């Protein structure tokens, strides 16, 4: 009797979540590789070198974002929409215009990063030894940008599993391999990052070359494609910019206003709670092109259903790491070394922000992929200002704990704002769609 009841349930779960499970299973490879990278850093580097590395690493990730301005995400949306409408030539045109724009932006940001390396290390960080790691970080910027651009195009072509490989674990895998060749001080670790991102970019280029659609019919004629990609990309990048700032600004501010030891403590706490966010972003990357497709076809019922499935999957996956971190924060940090135990306080503060992100998972992507990018842009400009002001206010006196507090307040405010805007513009949120679906399920039965 029990098996008779279980079979329809398993069949329904397979139908609703089977494809997502495969893609997320590929993404889960990210966990041992990415955390293997950070464990290697924690075990082999003293606190001051670890802190210097995370200052440069976080800054490089944030500046590399300026070399994309969200064009990779805009390609996901536009290529998914155009392919869904049968406009293969338009999708091809969108990619090549995105490639041209990214190249120009990347040249400017890389040159600026190189020029700023010595002044920042010497006059802002007051640590001249950080100039070399900053220069190695500049090498990583074009590698990162092209890898992400190719991954965004793959996602738009519905090659989501391949896209996730590049966005998530390809370069951490390369780092773990490259770390065997370099001495892991701050400079050696950044050089390993640059090599790893280069390997990921080559792999992404090969995948895209194999998947790229052939031209069909007459030439594409999409007036204003550059403007469209920049406008869409900027709106989507505003959300990415907040995430990059949340990751990169606290280490930078701590490095400038406190000590590199505080940077290391915050960075390790952030990396531990980041496992929650990795699950959330995995689901978000998975459903973003589907949101664009459903909205482009005008299928609001399918859009609601996709949002409900997304929040179910994100919350279900995040529940395990949230539970583990809540009850076993100290033993987890002890595994990395007793010198990292002071990170327990920042870790618990940051977990509150991750809870807010979990219950609003995929809401920003829902806004960005359904044409409400301007509202998302406004939210994120305010959030970015809030984060930087909070860091400047509390970091000098509270160190890593203060950086964690400013980050968490920003995440909570962003979660509330995106929820309010989604309800006002679309009439639902992912969590609301899930609860509404469950409340009406008995009536349909």
N, C-alpha and C positions, 0 to 999 in steps of 0.2 A: 504493500500500500504506500509506504514511504517513498519507494523508488518510483512509483507511478506519479506521485506528486512532484518529485524532484526533477523528473525528466523534462516536463514543460518549462520549469523554472530555469534549468540549465540551458535549454534551447533558446529561451528568451534572452538570457544573459549573453549567450554566445552571439545572437543576432544583433543585440544592441551594443555590446562592448568588445566583440571579438577582434575587429580590425584595430580598435584603439589599444587593446591589450598587446597586440603584436608590436605596434609602434612604440608603446611605452616600455615594453620589454627590452627593445633595442636601446631605449634611452637609459634604462636601469644599468646598462653597462657603464654609464657615466659614473655611478657611485664609487665602485672600487678604484677606478682610474683617477677621477678628480680628487677623491679623498686620499688616494695613494700619493698623489702629488703633494698635497698639503701635509700629509704625515711625513713624507721624505723631508720636506722643508722644516717641520717642527723638530724632527729627530736630529738633523744634521747641522742646523744653524743656531747660533746663540741668539738671544732675544734682540740684541741691537741690529744684527744683520737681517734677522727675520723681519723686524720692523721696517728697516730700510727697503727690503724687497717689496713688502706690501704697499709702502708709500708709492714706489715707482710703478708697481703692477696695477694698482687701482687707478693711478693717474693716467697710465697708458691706455687702459680700457676706456676711461672717460673721454680722453682726447681722440681716440680712434673712432668713437661714436660721432664726433664732429666731422670726420672724414666720410661718413655715410649719410648722416642726417636722416636715418630711417628709410633710405632708398631701398635697402634690402627688404624691409617689411612692406613698403609700397609696391615693390615688384610682386610679392606674394599676393597682395590684394588684386592688383591690376592684371597680372597674368592669369590668376584663377578666374577672374571675371571674364576676361577676353576669351580664354579657352572654352569656358562654359557656354559662351555665346557663339562659338564656332569661328572666332576671329583669330586664326593661328598667326597670320601676318602681323596683326596688332600686338600679339604677345611677344613675337620676335622683336618687333620694333621697340617695345617697352624695355626689353632686356638690354638691347644695345644702347638705348638712350640712358638707361640706368648705369651701365658700364662706363659710359663717357662722363657722366656727372660724378660718379664715385672716383674715377681717376683724377679729375680736376681737384675735387675736395681733398683727396688723400695726399696729393702733392703739397697742397697748402698746409695741411695740418702736420704732416711729417716734417716739413721744413721748419715750421714754427716750433715743433717739439725739440728739434735739434738745436735751434738757436737759443731756446730757453733753458737747455739742460744745465749749463754751467751757472748762469745767474740764479736759477731756482735752487740748485744744490748749495750754492755758496751764500746767497743773501737771504733766502727765505727759510730753507731748512737748516742753514748754518752747519752743513755737513758736506764739505767738498768731495768726500769719497763717494757721494751719491751721483756725481756727474756721469761716471762711466755707466752705471746701471740705467740712468736716464737715456743715454745714447743708445744702449742696446734696446731699450723700450721703443725708441724711434724706429728701429729696424723692424720691430714686430707690428707696427701700425699698418703698413700696406698689406702684410700677410693676413692680418686679422680682417681687414676690410674686404679684400677680394674673396676670402673664404666665406664670409657672411653674405656677401652679395650673391655668390653662387648658391649658397644654401637657401636664400630667400627665393631665388628663381626656381630651384628644385621643388620647394614647397608649393609655389604657384602652379607648377606642372603636376601637382598631386603626387610627387615623389617624396612623401612626407617622411618616410623612414630614412631615406638617404639624407634628407635635409637635417633631420635630428642628429644623425651621425656627425655631421659637420658642425652644427651649432653646439653640440654638447660634448661628446667624448673623444673626438678625433685628436684635438690638440692636447688634452690632458694625457692621452695615451702616448702621443709623441713626446711630451715632456718627460714622462716616466722613463722612456727609452733614452732621450737625450741627456737626462740627468746622470746616466752612467758614464757619459763622456766629459762632463764638466764638473769642476769643483763648485759645490753649492754654497758660495757666499752670495751676497746680493747681486753682484755683477754676473756670476756664473749662472745663477738661476734665471735671470732675465734673458741671458743669451740662449738658454735652453728653451725658454718660452718662445723666443723669436724663431728658433729652428722648428719647434713643434707646430707653430702656426703656419709656417711656410709649408710643412708637410701636409697639413690639413687643407691649405689652399690648393695644392696640386691635386690632392684626392678629389676635392670638390669640383675642380675644373674638369677632370676626367669623367666624373659622374654626370655633370651637366652636358658635356659634349655628347655623351651617349644618349641622353634623354631629350636633347633639344629638338623641338619640332621642325620639320622641313617646311620651307615656304610653300604656300598653296595659293593658286589663283594669281590675281594681280597684286601689285605692290600695296603695302599698307599706307593709309593716308589718315593719320591721326594728328590733327593740328593741335599744338599746345601740349604734346606728350611730356616734354621736359618740365613745363610748368605744373602739369598734373602730378608727375612723380615727386617733384619738390614739395608741392603743397601737401600731398598725401603723406609723403615721407616725413615732413616736418611735424605734422600732427601726430603721427605714430611715434616719431623720434622723441617727442616731448615726454611720452611715457617711458621710453627707454632711457632718456636722459635722467629722469628721476631715479630709475633703478641703478644706472651707472653712478649717479651722484651718491646714492645710498651706500653703494659698494666702495666708491673711490674717495668721496669727500671726507668722511671721518678719519681714515688713515692719513690723508694729506694734512688736515687741520691738526690732528694729534701730533704729526711730525713737526709741524711748524710751531705749535703752541705748547706742546708737552714733550714727551720723550719717545724714542723709538721703542722702548719697552712697553709703553702704553699702546703704541701702534700694534705691536705683536699680540698683546692680550686681546685688544678689540678684534683684530683680524682673525684670530683663532676662534673667538666666540662667534663671530659672524659666519665663519666657514662651517661651524657645527650646526647652527640653525639654518644655514643655507640649504641643507638637505630638504627641509620643508618646502622652500621656495623652488627648488629644482623640480620637485614633483608638480607644483602648481604651474611653473613655466612649461614643463613638458606637456601638460594637458592644454595649456594656452596655445602653444605652437602647433599642436595637433589640430585644434578646432578653428584656428584663425582663418585658414583658407576655406573651411566649410561655412563659417559665418559669412564670408564674402560671397561665396557661391549662392547660398540660400537667399541672402538679401538682394543680390544681383538678379536673381530669378523671381523676386517678389514673393517668395514662399515663407511667410511669417510664421506659419504653424511649424514648419520644419526648423526654422530658426529658434523658436522657443524650445522645441524638443531637443535640439542640439545643445542649447545652453543648459537645460536641465541635466542632460547626460554628462556634460562637462563638469558641472559643479559636483555631481555625485562622484565622479571618478577622481577629481582633485581632492575632495575632502576625504574620501576613502583612503587614498594613497598617503595623504599627509598625516592621517591619524596615528599611524605607527611611529614615525619619527617624533611627532609632537609628544606622544606618551613617553617614549624613551628619554627624550631630553628633559621632560618635566621631572621624572623620577630618578634619573641616573646621570644628571649633568656632571656631578663631581667625579664619579668613576670614569666617565667618558674622557674628561680632561686629564685625569690621572694617567690614562693610557698613553697620552702624548708626552707626559713628563710632569713631575711635581711642580716645576717652575711655572706651569701654565694654570695652576689651580686658582689664582686670583681672577681668572677670566670667568669664574662661575657667576658672579654678580651681573656683569654685562650680558652674559649668555641668557640668563633668566629674563632680563629686561627685553632683550631682542626677541625672545620667544613670543611675547605679547603682540608685537608687531606682526609676526608671522601668523598668529591666529587671526588677526584682522584681515591679512591677505588671503587666508584660506577660505573664510566665509564669503569673500567677494571675488573668488577666483574667476578669471576670464572676463570679468566685467569691463576692464579697460579695453581688452581686445574686442569685445562686443561693440563698444562705442566706436573704436577706430575702424573696424571693418564694415560698419553700417553707415558711414558717412557723417558721423558726429565728431570728427577729428578736431574741429575748432573748440568744442566744449572740453574735450580731453586736453587740448593745448592749454586752455585757461587754467584748468585744474592743476596741471603739472607745473606751470609757471609759478603758481602760488605755492605748491608743495616744495619746489626747489628753493624758493626764497625762504620758506619756513625752515627747511633743513639747514641751510647755510647760516641763517640767523641763530638758530638753536645751537649749532655747533660752536659758533663764535662766542655765544653767551656762556655755555656750561663747560666746554672742554678745558679751558685753563684751570678751573678749580676742581672739576670732578674727573678729569682724565678719561679713561676708557668707559667708565660708568656713565659719564655725562654724554659721551658720543653715542652710547647705546640708547640713552633716554631720548636724545634729539631725533635719532633715527626712528625709534618706535612711535613717537608722537606724529612724525611725518607720515608713517605708514598708516596709522589709524585715521588721520585726517583725510588722506587720499582715498582710503577705502570708503569712508562715509560719503565723500563728495562724488565719487564715481557711481555709487549706489543711487544717490539722489538724482543725478543727471540721467542715468539709465531709466529710472522709473518715469521721469518726466518726459523724456524724448521717445523711448521705445515702448513704454507702458509696462515693462517687466525687467527683472534682473535674473541672472542665472539661478540664484537661490530662490527667488520668488516663483520662477517658472517651475522649479522642482517641487516646492510646497504646493503650488496650485495644482500641478499634475497629480500629486498624491491625494489631495483632498477630493478630486473629482474621479479618481480611479474606481471607487466602488460603484458610482452611478453608471459608469460605462459598462461595468461588468454585469 
